[in-house]
Amino acid sequence: MIKSKSMSKNKNGEKILIIPKRIVTVDTANSIIKNHAVEIIDGKISSFVPIDEIQKENYDEVYDAKNLTLIPGFIQTHVHLSQTLFRGLAEDLPLLEWLRLKIFPFENAHNKESLRVTAQLSINELLMGGTTTFLDMGTLRNGDVVLDEMINSGIRGFSGKCLIDINDLYPEFKSSTKDEIKDITNLAESFHNSADGRVRYSFSPRFVLSCTEKLLKETKEIMKDFPGSIYHTHSSESLLEIDEVRKRFHKENIEYFNSIGVLDDHTVLAHCVHTSDNERKMLKDRNTRIAHCPSANMKLGSGIAPIPQYLKEGISVTLGADGAPCNNNLSIFNEMRLASLIQKPIHGTEVLDAQTIFRMATIEGAKALHIQNEVGSIEIGKKADLVLIDLDSCTNSYSDSDELIYSDIVFSSTTENVRSVMVDGRWLIKGRESLVYEQKEIISKGKEELQMLLKRI
Ligand SMILES: [Zn+2]
């Protein structure tokens, strides 16, 4: 099911040259480079070669992409690979009911086979849409399956088992605090920084209502033994959830996290739709990162996060599609477009312009995950996580002016515009063909596994 070609590593010293129409670097000056090719040696960007100085015979591969624009791979800071199989099966419900009636029972029924195929379907969808790095929430059991699939597929990302040791919504779907702690230590030891650092561990307490204080705090302590790992949880998503948190702790959600010492610059909080002035001050003081998921916030009726305010206050905001059952797809293009548009009726047309949004989906995502020295922009010395996108389709702008490149990507493009995708200097998608998966096979396997999974509930 996984194509053997993708499993092989690039040969040592392999030299690839990509000749695009233009290069959107996302460097600090937002440079757009024309009439240059990008040279990649050993998976890293080694130079920009002027078109008239190219010596094709010096390369193992020359990719002529004169009609395509080269951009950095997209980075999504909040996704749920385990849920992709459940797309369309949890409609029109608010957060806590959505979890209680649908998502927790579904995730509880996963076995290794169903989890393997949902990971494959997710990685395939993310890659086909130009996402090269993600932060995954994982699921309660068999956390090794998703991490193993990430290693095999060639994609970059963070995942880890989802931590749940209290579950009033669906009591079957939890584990003991002791087992949770034992599992994360073993998984992080086995997987953190695997595949040459392409796959890293993220510690993932589900949300405040599903974890004991002991589990939340000890997880943060364990994380210190795994530098570069991420503490990834949900916070302040819906008003009903926040009411429950208040009843339990007599605090707002982020105030509670702050009081137990789990907020810092390696913590990513998904959502933060409803926050107080005091909580925003804590997020800023702790340099905690927010993963904004506009589609999910709209579909579950949670609300509209105050993103312009966060950015004004200097809080890190990046983007994620969340899970397929609350979206219902994993397209970064949908998130970019919505993230901008939903704010304009509230805050005015000038907020969240396309360039700001594009940076959120690339270099800011890398900064949020502390991998900005490796990926997130097209600069010499960085790893070659690259996307070739066709901006000459009939739905794109008819002007070739550099000024509207960002709006052409953010507002006019979809995953259909993505042509080829490279991670770590390896082509994973080429000419819209996956070099990783036999797509028909994983879709039919997904359908089979879903039928069997639904019978296990
Ligand atoms: Zn989520």
Boltz pocket constraint, residues with backbone or C-beta under 6 A from the ligand:
constraints:
  - pocket:
      binder: B
      contacts: [[A, 78], [A, 79], [A, 80], [A, 137], [A, 234], [A, 270], [A, 322], [A, 323]]
      max_distance: 6.0
